[in-house]
Amino acid sequence: MRTRLFCVTLAAVLNVGLVTTALAITPEQIIAALKRPENSTGNIADAVEEATGARGWMSADMKPIYDSRIVGRAATALMRPVLKNDTRKYTNHILDILDEAPPGSVLVYVMQDGLEIAAMGNLMGTTAKVRGLAGAVIDGAVRDISELRRLEFPVWSRRVSPATSVGRMISVDKQIPVKCGEIMVNPGDYIVADADGVVVVPAAAAEKVIEFLALYDDKESKMIPIIEREKSMRKALEQYNRY
């Protein structure tokens, strides 16, 4: 029974015909479903919480540098502060992942104890743009935002700051679990971001999230005519219990 329900809801959210056998959703299909206009970050945040029992939306100060929407898989890197007298050479994992992440990826950069330090500016944004990356989400700051807007490279960050990371931060590692905007992000998790904020869809729960999104859309599409006819949201909620 659950397999049949899953097939029906998947078909609805992907806008394809019904199938009668179990489906394996590909990452490309998950991204296509998350991009559908009815699947707002609000609905996705609700679906993640219902599917996992945990919050999936990042802290409210994670803001876009301009109004945009992105969906992609996370490519992560972590930086930490370094002492001024530390002259050792460290691998620059931030730049590694910038050059290595597949097109369509979302860079997730975490500046440990460096909220006021910029993890990205014009040159990194240019590199990300020409490599076809979807955008960046930074637990830290961004700079050169006028140039990034001109490039039309979407960035969400917790701060805007002119402070460079050079001489202040060093790379710890890449493609590891990181805590970004108070939410754990694993490499390959799905990132959805727009003017309302950033939501993390864990890869392990993505199919269940898509299933809930289809149910939400079905309920909401049936509630709207009731609201228009009755001029009351309560009347619609009495039948469909979705808020």
N, C-alpha and C positions, 0 to 999 in steps of 0.2 A: 504493500500500500504506500509506504513512504517513497519507494523508488518511483512509483507512478506519479505521486505528488511532485517529486523533485523534477521529473521530466516535464510535467505541465508548467511548473513555475519557471523553469529554465527557458522553455520555449517562449513563454510570455515575455520574459525580460530581455531575451535576445531577439525577439520579433521573428522567430522562425516557426515552422510547422511543428505539430506535435509528433513525438516519437514514442514508441512503446517499449524501447529497451533502455537500460541504464546508460547514462551519458557520462563521459569524462570531460569536464570542462577544461579547455586549454587556457593558459595565461592570456592569450590573445582574446578569447571570448570573455574572460573575466574583465579585462580592461574595457572591451567594447560595452559590456553591460554597465560598468561603473561610469562610463562616459555618457550614458543615455540621459537626456535632459530632465526626465522625471526623477532620476536618482540624485537628489540634492545631497550636499554634505550633511544636512540635517537628518535626512532619512538614512543615509549611510551610517552616521554616528549612532542612530537608534538601532539599526540592524546589527552593527558590531557589538553593541552592548547586550542585545538580546541573544546573539549567537555565542558570545564568549563569557558573559557575566561581568565584563570589565569595560571600563571607559576606553574609547578609542580616539577621542578628540584631544588635540594638543592644547596647551595653555593659551588663554585668551589673548596674550600679548604676542602671539605668533601672527604677524601681520604681513600682507602682501605689499610690495613696493608699487604695484599698480593692479588694477582690476583685471584678473585673469582666472582661468581654470585649468588645472592640469590633473592628469591621471597617469601614473607610471609606477614602476617597481623600484624599490629603494636600493641605492648603492651608498653604503655608509662609510664614514671615516671619523676618527676621534682625535682631538688635539688637547694638550694640557699645557699649563704654564711652564716656562723654563727659567732658570736663574741666569742672570746677566753674565756671570762668570763661567757658565757651562759652555765650553767651546767644542764639545764633542759633535760629531757629525751624525745626524739622524736622517733616516729615510723619510722622504716627504710623501706620506701616504695620501694626503689630500690631493696632491697633483697626480699621483698614480691613478687614483680612482677617477679623476677628471678625464684622464686619457684612456682609461680602460673600460669604463661603464658602457654597456651597449646603448645604442640610440634608443630614445624613449624612456631612459632611466630618469629617476629623480634623485639628485644628490642630496644626501642627508648628512650634514656636517654638524658635529657637536663640539663646542668650545668649552671644555671642562674648566670651570672657575674663570671663564673669560667672556662673560656676557656682553661686555662693552668693546670687545675686540672683533674686528671685521674678518670674517672667514673668506669673503669673496669680494672682488671688485671688478673693474672693467675688463682686465686681461683674462681673468678666469671666466667671466661671463661670456666673453667673445669665444673662448675655446669651447665652452659648453654649447654655445649656440651653433657653431660650425660643425660640432660633432653630433648635432641632432638630439641633445638631451632635452627632456621635457621641462625641467626646472630645477630649483634648489630649495631646500628647507633647512634653515640654519638655527641651531640653538646657540645663539651668539648674535653678532652684528653683521651688517653688510654695508659697503660703501660704494661710491661712484654710482648712485642710483639713477642720476640723470642719464648716464651712458647706458646703464642696463635697460632703462625704459626705452631709450632710442633703439637699442638692439632688439627690443621686445623679448627679452629673456626673463621669464617669471621667477621671482625669488620671494620666499616668505622668511622673515627673520624676527627675532624678539627685540632687536634694537637696530638703529641706524647709527653708525659711528665712523669717523675718519681714521680711527686707530688701526694701524697695520698689525698683522700677526707676526711679522718678521722681527726676530729678536725677543719676542714675548711668548710665543707658543711653539711647541714642537709636536710632530705627529706621533701618535701612539700606535695606531693600527688601522687597517681598512677591512671592510666587509666583515664586521663583527656586530653583535648586538649592541645598540647604544640607546641611551635614554635621552630622547629629544622632546622638548616641550612637555616634560613630565610623563611621556609615553614611551614604552619600550618599542624599538623598531629593529627588526631583523632584516638582514639583506634579503631582498626578494619580496618583502611585504609590499602591499599595494598602498600607495599614497594618493589621496584625493584632496585637492586644495582649491579653494576659491575665496571670494570676498568674505565668506562667513568663517573661514578658518581651515585647519588642516586635520584630516582624519586618517588614521592608520588602519588598514584592513589586514589583519594577520593572514599570511598565505594559507596557513592551516585551516582557517575558518572562512576562507573566501567563498567557497561553494555554498555554505550555509547562509552567509550574508546575502548572496545573490538570491537565494530562495526567499528570504524574508523581504527583500526589496520588491520582488514580484508580488508578494502578498500585500505589501503596503500600497503599491500602485493600483492593484485591483480594488482594494477597499476605498482608496481616495477617489478613484474615478467614479465609483458608485455613490460616494458621499456628496460630491459637488452638485449633482442635480437636485438632491434633497435640500441642500443648503440654499440653492437658488430658488427652489419652489417654496420652501417653508420659511425662508429668511431666518434660519436658526441653525446654529451648529449643534446645539443640544439634540435636536431631532435626529440628525445624522448619527451622532454618537450613540444614541439609544439603539440603533440598528447595527452599527459596525464597530463601535468601541475602539476607535483609532484616534489618538490625539498626540 
